[in-house]
Amino acid sequence: WDWKYRFMKEVFTSMIKLTLAANSPSYKTILDLDRKVHEKALPPTVNAGNADDEISTTWYLQDVYSRRPHADYVVSAQ
């Protein structure tokens, strides 16, 4: 909750104001916004891992289907 609030206050609000304004922001302003977004560290609960980490297809499918215990029922009911 605290992270979401701080992100909205410190990054997202200024991003919306600048990108939806009548005048286009300068390139320097866009770079500053980009830097702010990338500097904001994700909390551990949101950080899913390193983009370079490889996930096997088997692990991914097991994870996806374990989250959908009702899927067989929904498919058979149609």
FIFI-911630 format. One record per atom (N, C-alpha, C): residue in one letter; x, y, z. Coordinates in steps of 0.02 Angstrom, whole numbers, padded with zeros to 5 digits, always signed. Layout:
! FIFI-911630
aXYZ/...
END
This chain:
! FIFI-911630
w+00041-00059+00000/w+00000+00000+00000/w+00044+00062+00000/d+00093+00065+00043/d+00137+00124+00048/d+00174+00135-00018/w+00198+00081-00048/w+00235+00087-00111/w+00190+00115-00166/k+00128+00091-00170/k+00082+00116-00221/k+00069+00190-00212/y+00058+00211-00149/y+00046+00281-00135/y+00105+00324-00156/r+00165+00303-00136/r+00224+00343-00152/r+00236+00345-00228/f+00224+00289-00263/f+00233+00288-00335/f+00184+00336-00368/m+00121+00334-00347/m+00071+00379-00375/m+00089+00452-00362/k+00111+00467-00301/k+00127+00536-00283/k+00190+00561-00317/e+00242+00521-00317/e+00308+00544-00340/e+00320+00535-00415/v+00286+00488-00446/v+00301+00473-00516/v+00239+00480-00561/f+00187+00442-00546/f+00131+00436-00592/f+00094+00502-00602/t+00083+00540-00548/t+00047+00603-00554/t+00083+00651-00600/s+00148+00659-00590/s+00185+00704-00634/s+00187+00678-00706/m+00188+00613-00714/m+00188+00584-00781/m+00123+00601-00817/i+00067+00594-00783/i+00002+00609-00813/i-00003+00684-00829/k+00016+00726-00782/k+00012+00799-00794/k+00053+00820-00855/l+00113+00793-00860/l+00157+00814-00915/l+00138+00783-00982/t+00117+00722-00983/t+00103+00689-01047/t+00034+00706-01074/l-00013+00726-01031/l-00080+00743-01055/l-00091+00818-01058/a-00039+00858-01052/a-00045+00931-01056/a-00056+00952-01129/a-00078+01013-01137/a-00090+01039-01205/a-00025+01043-01245/n+00029+01061-01211/n+00094+01065-01245/n+00133+01001-01232/s+00167+00978-01283/s+00207+00917-01276/s+00267+00930-01230/p+00284+00882-01188/p+00343+00891-01145/p+00407+00886-01187/s+00460+00916-01162/s+00524+00913-01196/s+00553+00843-01190/y+00602+00830-01231/y+00635+00765-01229/y+00670+00755-01162/k+00699+00808-01135/k+00732+00805-01070/k+00681+00786-01015/t+00621+00814-01019/t+00569+00798-00970/t+00550+00724-00975/i+00543+00699-01036/i+00527+00628-01045/i+00582+00584-01016/l+00644+00603-01027/l+00700+00564-00999/l+00700+00566-00923/d+00682+00624-00894/d+00677+00629-00821/d+00622+00583-00794/l+00565+00582-00828/l+00510+00538-00807/l+00532+00464-00812/d+00565+00448-00866/d+00588+00379-00876/d+00637+00359-00820/r+00681+00405-00803/r+00729+00392-00749/r+00693+00380-00683/k+00642+00421-00668/k+00604+00413-00606/k+00570+00345-00603/v+00541+00325-00659/v+00507+00259-00660/v+00556+00203-00648/h+00614+00206-00680/h+00663+00153-00673/h+00699+00153-00606/e+00703+00211-00574/e+00736+00215-00509/e+00691+00190-00453/k+00627+00190-00463/k+00580+00169-00411/k+00586+00094-00404/a+00614+00072-00349/a+00623+00000-00338/a+00557-00033-00323/l+00547-00091-00353/l+00486-00129-00340/l+00492-00163-00272/p+00436-00168-00236/p+00438-00205-00173/p+00447-00279-00188/p+00474-00318-00141/p+00487-00389-00153/p+00425-00428-00174/t+00366-00408-00151/t+00305-00444-00170/t+00287-00436-00243/v+00311-00384-00275/v+00296-00371-00345/v+00352-00393-00390/n+00412-00393-00365/n+00470-00410-00405/n+00471-00485-00418/a+00456-00503-00480/a+00449-00574-00497/a+00515-00608-00514/g+00568-00571-00515/g+00633-00601-00531/g+00669-00564-00585/n+00723-00590-00604/n+00766-00560-00653/n+00740-00577-00723/a+00742-00529-00768/a+00718-00541-00836/a+00761-00593-00872/d+00822-00603-00848/d+00866-00651-00879/d+00854-00723-00854/d+00816-00729-00800/d+00802-00796-00773/d+00760-00835-00823/e+00779-00896-00834/e+00741-00938-00880/e+00689-00978-00841/i+00630-00980-00868/i+00576-01019-00837/i+00558-01074-00887/s+00559-01135-00863/s+00543-01189-00909/s+00469-01188-00926/t+00453-01213-00984/t+00384-01217-01006/t+00343-01260-00958/t+00372-01314-00936/t+00337-01359-00889/t+00320-01323-00825/w+00368-01288-00796/w+00356-01252-00734/w+00301-01199-00744/y+00305-01162-00799/y+00256-01110-00813/y+00186-01139-00818/l+00178-01192-00857/l+00112-01221-00866/l+00085-01250-00800/q+00128-01282-00761/q+00106-01308-00697/q+00083-01251-00652/d+00119-01197-00652/d+00101-01139-00611/d+00035-01109-00633/v+00027-01100-00699/v-00035-01070-00725/v-00095-01114-00710/y-00089-01179-00723/y-00146-01223-00713/y-00160-01238-00640/s-00110-01231-00597/s-00123-01241-00526/s-00163-01183-00497/r-00163-01127-00531/r-00202-01069-00508/r-00273-01071-00534/r-00289-01118-00576/r-00355-01122-00606/r-00387-01190-00593/p-00403-01204-00531/p-00431-01271-00516/p-00500-01282-00547/h-00536-01229-00563/h-00602-01236-00591/h-00603-01240-00667/a-00546-01236-00700/a-00544-01233-00773/a-00577-01294-00805/d-00565-01353-00780/d-00596-01413-00809/d-00672-01410-00805/y-00696-01385-00749/y-00769-01381-00740/y-00798-01331-00790/v-00766-01274-00799/v-00791-01223-00844/v-00791-01249-00916/v-00739-01283-00936/v-00735-01310-01004/v-00787-01363-01015/s-00796-01408-00966/s-00845-01462-00975/s-00917-01437-00971/a-00928-01380-00940/a-00996-01354-00933/a-01020-01320-00996/q-00975-01304-01041/q-00995-01267-01102/q-01020-01314-01152/
END
